[in-house]
Amino acid sequence: AMGLLIGRRGETLRSLQFLLNLLVSRRVQKWPQVVVDVGNYRQRRQESLEGLARRMAERVRQTGRPIMLEPMAAYERRIVHLALREDKSIYTESSGEGENRKIVIYPAK
């Protein structure tokens, strides 16, 4: 049942959150920041993305070659960028458009 509410990579959860914010915004005349979470999915996903970011940054350091990550939602890309921003041996950029937007991790120049 939780998987049904979360959806593939949190897509259903994001949609539910958007709809709930839309409904609330019509009542309060501004865009609220209602966050919808199921089974602590968001925290687990953040930890997973931070771990992925660190592992991929290490691979970039070892190989000297950039790595392109899978497409991610904007808030997920932000998690990766923030997880790696202090690491001076690499840098990150987003590339692509819309739902196909990805992060590329590059070795520092």
C-alpha positions as CSV (number, residue, x, y, z in Angstrom):
1,A,0.0,0.0,0.0
2,M,2.9,2.4,0.8
3,G,4.5,1.7,-2.6
4,L,1.3,2.6,-4.3
5,L,1.2,6.0,-2.6
6,I,4.9,6.6,-3.2
7,G,4.9,5.5,-6.8
8,R,7.9,5.0,-9.1
9,R,10.8,7.1,-7.7
10,G,8.3,9.1,-5.7
11,E,6.3,10.4,-8.7
12,T,2.9,9.6,-7.1
13,L,4.0,11.3,-3.8
14,R,5.2,14.4,-5.7
15,S,1.9,14.5,-7.6
16,L,-0.2,14.2,-4.4
17,Q,1.9,16.9,-2.8
18,F,1.3,19.2,-5.8
19,L,-2.4,18.6,-5.8
20,L,-2.7,19.2,-2.0
21,N,-0.7,22.4,-2.3
22,L,-3.0,23.5,-5.1
23,L,-6.1,22.9,-3.1
24,V,-4.7,24.7,0.0
25,S,-3.5,27.6,-2.1
26,R,-7.0,28.3,-3.3
27,R,-8.1,28.7,0.3
28,V,-5.2,30.8,1.6
29,Q,-4.5,32.8,-1.6
30,K,-0.8,31.9,-1.7
31,W,1.3,28.9,-2.5
32,P,1.9,26.9,0.7
33,Q,4.7,24.5,1.5
34,V,2.8,21.4,2.4
35,V,5.1,18.3,2.3
36,V,3.6,14.9,1.8
37,D,5.6,11.9,3.0
38,V,4.9,8.2,3.3
39,G,6.9,5.7,5.4
40,N,9.8,8.3,5.8
41,Y,10.4,7.9,2.0
42,R,11.8,11.4,1.5
43,Q,14.4,11.0,4.3
44,R,15.5,7.5,2.9
45,R,15.6,8.9,-0.6
46,Q,17.8,11.8,0.5
47,E,20.2,9.5,2.3
48,S,20.3,7.2,-0.8
49,L,21.0,10.2,-3.1
50,E,23.7,11.6,-0.9
51,G,25.4,8.1,-0.8
52,L,25.1,7.8,-4.6
53,A,26.6,11.3,-5.0
54,R,29.6,10.4,-2.8
55,R,30.3,7.1,-4.5
56,M,30.1,8.6,-8.0
57,A,32.3,11.5,-6.9
58,E,34.9,9.0,-5.8
59,R,34.7,7.2,-9.1
60,V,35.2,10.5,-10.9
61,R,38.3,11.2,-8.8
62,Q,39.7,7.8,-9.5
63,T,39.1,7.7,-13.2
64,G,39.4,11.4,-14.0
65,R,36.3,11.1,-16.2
66,P,32.9,12.7,-15.8
67,I,29.9,10.6,-14.8
68,M,26.3,11.4,-15.8
69,L,23.6,10.3,-13.3
70,E,20.1,9.2,-14.1
71,P,17.4,11.8,-14.7
72,M,16.0,13.3,-11.4
73,A,13.4,15.7,-10.2
74,A,14.6,19.2,-9.3
75,Y,14.6,18.6,-5.6
76,E,16.6,15.4,-6.0
77,R,19.2,17.2,-8.2
78,R,19.5,19.8,-5.5
79,I,20.2,17.2,-2.9
80,V,23.1,15.9,-5.1
81,H,24.5,19.3,-5.8
82,L,24.4,20.2,-2.1
83,A,26.0,16.9,-1.0
84,L,29.0,17.6,-3.3
85,R,29.4,21.4,-3.1
86,E,32.2,21.3,-0.6
87,D,34.3,18.8,-2.5
88,K,36.9,20.8,-4.4
89,S,38.1,17.8,-6.4
90,I,34.9,17.7,-8.5
91,Y,32.1,19.9,-9.6
92,T,28.5,19.3,-10.7
93,E,26.3,20.6,-13.4
94,S,22.7,19.9,-14.5
95,S,22.2,19.2,-18.2
96,G,19.2,18.3,-20.3
97,E,15.6,19.5,-20.4
98,G,12.5,18.8,-18.3
99,E,12.1,15.3,-17.0
100,N,15.3,14.2,-18.7
101,R,17.4,16.7,-16.7
102,K,20.5,15.0,-15.2
103,I,23.5,15.8,-13.1
104,V,27.0,15.4,-14.5
105,I,29.9,15.1,-12.0
106,Y,33.2,16.4,-13.5
107,P,36.7,16.2,-12.1
108,A,38.0,19.7,-11.1
109,K,39.9,21.5,-13.7
